[in-house]
Amino acid sequence: MRLRPPAPGGEERREAERLRGEQARPPVPDWIVERGIGQGGPPIEVHRGDCHAAGSRQAATAGHAG
């Protein structure tokens, strides 16, 4: 099996694509409200926007605590 040499400019192109992706990403919300099970489930927890413990049933919200 012969390996092909990397395409010219491939590394620069990947880096440019990565930077474009970071710039196009929407901003992190201030807060995430985790909803209960079922359609229209009640809110059960509030997380910071960058929290990785939030479940899949969530809605972003903006605002200030307190």
Secondary structure as UniProt FT lines:
FT   TURN            8..9
FT   HELIX           10..24
FT   STRAND          31..35
FT   TURN            39..40
FT   STRAND          43..48
FT   TURN            49..50
FT   STRAND          58..61
//
